[in-house]
Amino acid sequence: MAGRHRLGRSLRRITLRLVERHQSGASVSLTMWDLLEAGWPGERPAIGAGANRVYVAIARLRGMGLRDSIERFEDGYRIAPAATIRIAN
């Protein structure tokens, strides 16, 4: 990300889930349902509302500097395989 950003709980959980998948070496994307469960565990919104939550979260992360790092791939999202990830505390 360009600079440091404070992430709310949902964005933090989605980002960490994307990073975990990236670090595992798996090139398979996380589905909208995977990211919905990561960001809002235990909640079961209507399909359209859940998809919108994920879409907005991904758009916010891209707007924070991850535009080139988060890819739409197959039926979901992933961090680009060539991306270098560094987590700041």
N, C-alpha and C positions, 0 to 999 in steps of 0.2 A: 504494500500500500504506500502511496505517496504520503509521507508523514505518519504521525500517530493519530489514531482515532479511538475514542471511547465507544464501545459497542454496547447496545442494550443486550439483555439476556438472550432474546431470540436470535439476533444477528450474531452474537458471540457463539451460540450453540451451532448455528448453521455453518459459520466459518470453520469452527473446530471440526465439524463432521466432514466438510470438504477437505480440510487439511489432512485429517486422518486417512481418508480414502487416497489422497494424493501420496502420502508418505508410505502407504502400504504397497505402492507400486501397481495397484490395480488401475487399469485404464477405463474401467466401466464407470459410467456416470451414476450419480445418485438421482433417483426419480424425484418428481415433485412430492410424492408421498413420503419418501425417505427424508427429504428436507423439511416437510411439514411436521413430521414426527420429531425431528431433531430440534426444530425451533419452538414448537408448541407441544411438548410431550403430553400425551393423554387427551388432548383436545380432538374433537371430531366435528369440525365445521362442515357445512355443505360443500360439495365438490368445488363449485365456482369460488366460494369464499376462501377455501383452503388454497386453491391454485393462485388466487390473487395475492394472498399473504406471501407465498413463496416468490411470486413474480416481483412484488414490491421489494422484498428483502434482497433478492439478487440485484435488482436495479440500484438499490441503495449501496450495496457493496461495490458494484461497478462504478458508481458515482464517487466513491471514496478512493478510487485509484486502482481497482481490480478489473477494469474494463478488459484489458488484454489477457488477464489471467484466468478469468472464469469463462469457460466455454459451454455453449449449448452443444451437447453431444448425445447422439442417439435419442433416448427418451428422457433425458434429464440434463444435469449440469455436472461439470467437473472442473478442477483446476488443471490448466494446460500442463501436459506432462513435462514440458521443458521449463516450466516456471520454478524459480527458486523461492522457497518459503523460509521466512525468518520470523519467529514469534517473539515479540517484546513483552516483557512483564510490566 
